[in-house]
């Protein structure tokens, strides 16, 4: 199964050098286990653009985040794991490496 591991953060600062070293080591470990699918960091919410094309007319384009909130998704991993327990184990290691909360969700 594949899982999305969202990195949840409340500041727009990037990872420290020590955090990046730990994240790189975590990523290498995911690759060695065969659990790596992809990962990436995201720009701060104020750099987001929301597009709503549900209507029949011209889509609405709004600069800024979808919602105003103290916490936001700062990055993510997509991992491969045989079960929920393994996904949670890997996500826990990811949280430890990046020093941020993570949210784990299985793909449907």
C-alpha atoms as a printed R data frame, in Angstrom:
    type eleno elety resid chain resno       x      y       z
1   ATOM     1    CA   UNK     A     1   0.000  0.000   0.000
2   ATOM     2    CA   UNK     A     2   1.044  3.570  -0.496
3   ATOM     3    CA   UNK     A     3   0.729  6.252   2.159
4   ATOM     4    CA   UNK     A     4   0.962 10.022   2.112
5   ATOM     5    CA   UNK     A     5   2.955 11.402   5.032
6   ATOM     6    CA   UNK     A     6   2.304 15.140   5.334
7   ATOM     7    CA   UNK     A     7   4.820 17.211   7.258
8   ATOM     8    CA   UNK     A     8   2.851 19.665   9.421
9   ATOM     9    CA   UNK     A     9   4.553 22.875  10.489
10  ATOM    10    CA   UNK     A    10   3.657 26.330  11.780
11  ATOM    11    CA   UNK     A    11   6.565 28.443  10.498
12  ATOM    12    CA   UNK     A    12   7.779 29.277   7.012
13  ATOM    13    CA   UNK     A    13  11.435 28.684   7.888
14  ATOM    14    CA   UNK     A    14  13.253 25.893   6.101
15  ATOM    15    CA   UNK     A    15  14.931 22.958   7.781
16  ATOM    16    CA   UNK     A    16  18.201 23.540   9.585
17  ATOM    17    CA   UNK     A    17  21.413 21.936   8.337
18  ATOM    18    CA   UNK     A    18  21.139 19.292  11.077
19  ATOM    19    CA   UNK     A    19  17.519 18.572  10.126
20  ATOM    20    CA   UNK     A    20  18.440 18.289   6.440
21  ATOM    21    CA   UNK     A    21  21.196 15.821   7.304
22  ATOM    22    CA   UNK     A    22  18.705 13.735   9.318
23  ATOM    23    CA   UNK     A    23  16.076 13.967   6.562
24  ATOM    24    CA   UNK     A    24  18.617 12.870   3.933
25  ATOM    25    CA   UNK     A    25  19.573  9.883   6.106
26  ATOM    26    CA   UNK     A    26  15.882  9.020   6.606
27  ATOM    27    CA   UNK     A    27  15.295  9.234   2.841
28  ATOM    28    CA   UNK     A    28  18.282  6.960   2.204
29  ATOM    29    CA   UNK     A    29  16.824  4.480   4.695
30  ATOM    30    CA   UNK     A    30  13.471  4.544   2.892
31  ATOM    31    CA   UNK     A    31  15.244  3.798  -0.391
32  ATOM    32    CA   UNK     A    32  17.208  0.920   1.150
33  ATOM    33    CA   UNK     A    33  13.975 -0.618   2.515
34  ATOM    34    CA   UNK     A    34  12.182 -0.200  -0.810
35  ATOM    35    CA   UNK     A    35   9.675  2.142   0.849
36  ATOM    36    CA   UNK     A    36  10.641  5.301  -1.079
37  ATOM    37    CA   UNK     A    37   8.178  6.545  -3.692
38  ATOM    38    CA   UNK     A    38   8.772 10.306  -3.665
39  ATOM    39    CA   UNK     A    39   9.106 13.289  -1.358
40  ATOM    40    CA   UNK     A    40   9.264 17.035  -1.525
41  ATOM    41    CA   UNK     A    41   9.120 20.279   0.354
42  ATOM    42    CA   UNK     A    42   6.468 22.867  -0.421
43  ATOM    43    CA   UNK     A    43   6.616 26.645  -0.696
44  ATOM    44    CA   UNK     A    44   5.012 28.641   2.116
45  ATOM    45    CA   UNK     A    45   1.208 28.965   2.004
46  ATOM    46    CA   UNK     A    46   1.333 32.653   1.052
47  ATOM    47    CA   UNK     A    47   2.834 31.545  -2.278
48  ATOM    48    CA   UNK     A    48  -0.158 29.305  -3.068
49  ATOM    49    CA   UNK     A    49  -2.754 29.939  -5.746
50  ATOM    50    CA   UNK     A    50  -6.252 28.497  -5.469
51  ATOM    51    CA   UNK     A    51  -8.182 27.831  -8.673
52  ATOM    52    CA   UNK     A    52 -11.925 27.097  -8.625
53  ATOM    53    CA   UNK     A    53 -13.126 25.967 -12.061
54  ATOM    54    CA   UNK     A    54 -16.368 24.307 -10.908
55  ATOM    55    CA   UNK     A    55 -18.669 26.864 -12.518
56  ATOM    56    CA   UNK     A    56 -19.724 27.276 -16.118
57  ATOM    57    CA   UNK     A    57 -17.916 30.558 -16.517
58  ATOM    58    CA   UNK     A    58 -14.405 31.819 -15.998
59  ATOM    59    CA   UNK     A    59 -12.510 30.076 -13.187
60  ATOM    60    CA   UNK     A    60 -11.876 31.995  -9.979
61  ATOM    61    CA   UNK     A    61  -8.173 32.399  -9.217
62  ATOM    62    CA   UNK     A    62  -7.214 33.492  -5.707
63  ATOM    63    CA   UNK     A    63  -3.701 34.272  -4.502
64  ATOM    64    CA   UNK     A    64  -2.829 32.798  -1.119
65  ATOM    65    CA   UNK     A    65  -3.759 29.657   0.799
66  ATOM    66    CA   UNK     A    66  -7.028 27.754   0.595
67  ATOM    67    CA   UNK     A    67  -7.602 28.248   4.319
68  ATOM    68    CA   UNK     A    68  -6.086 30.525   6.926
69  ATOM    69    CA   UNK     A    69  -4.563 28.336   9.615
70  ATOM    70    CA   UNK     A    70  -1.654 28.323  12.045
71  ATOM    71    CA   UNK     A    71  -0.365 24.974  10.753
72  ATOM    72    CA   UNK     A    72   0.084 23.890   7.162
73  ATOM    73    CA   UNK     A    73   1.597 21.143   5.015
74  ATOM    74    CA   UNK     A    74   5.256 22.066   4.614
75  ATOM    75    CA   UNK     A    75   6.310 18.927   2.745
76  ATOM    76    CA   UNK     A    76   5.455 15.300   2.219
77  ATOM    77    CA   UNK     A    77   6.616 11.778   1.598
78  ATOM    78    CA   UNK     A    78   4.822  9.135  -0.399
79  ATOM    79    CA   UNK     A    79   5.907  5.800   1.020
80  ATOM    80    CA   UNK     A    80   5.264  2.141   0.251
81  ATOM    81    CA   UNK     A    81   4.502 -0.056   3.260
82  ATOM    82    CA   UNK     A    82   2.934 -3.507   3.620
83  ATOM    83    CA   UNK     A    83   0.545 -2.388   6.383
84  ATOM    84    CA   UNK     A    84  -0.577  0.488   8.601
85  ATOM    85    CA   UNK     A    85   1.761 -0.473  11.433
86  ATOM    86    CA   UNK     A    86   4.817 -0.250   9.181
87  ATOM    87    CA   UNK     A    87   3.609  3.050   7.708
88  ATOM    88    CA   UNK     A    88   3.245  4.481  11.220
89  ATOM    89    CA   UNK     A    89   6.708  3.215  12.150
90  ATOM    90    CA   UNK     A    90   8.228  4.909   9.097
91  ATOM    91    CA   UNK     A    91   6.245  8.110   9.675
92  ATOM    92    CA   UNK     A    92   7.454  8.214  13.287
93  ATOM    93    CA   UNK     A    93  11.049  8.035  12.052
94  ATOM    94    CA   UNK     A    94  10.280 10.789   9.534
95  ATOM    95    CA   UNK     A    95   8.819 13.014  12.257
96  ATOM    96    CA   UNK     A    96  11.924 12.447  14.346
97  ATOM    97    CA   UNK     A    97  14.209 13.270  11.395
98  ATOM    98    CA   UNK     A    98  12.496 16.529  10.406
99  ATOM    99    CA   UNK     A    99  11.512 17.608  13.952
100 ATOM   100    CA   UNK     A   100   7.941 18.286  12.866
101 ATOM   101    CA   UNK     A   101   4.555 16.648  13.262
102 ATOM   102    CA   UNK     A   102   3.423 14.373  10.453
103 ATOM   103    CA   UNK     A   103   0.023 13.134   9.311
104 ATOM   104    CA   UNK     A   104  -0.257  9.658   7.767
105 ATOM   105    CA   UNK     A   105  -3.004  8.819   5.273
106 ATOM   106    CA   UNK     A   106  -3.401  5.737   3.106
107 ATOM   107    CA   UNK     A   107  -4.142  6.168  -0.573
108 ATOM   108    CA   UNK     A   108  -7.515  4.774  -1.604
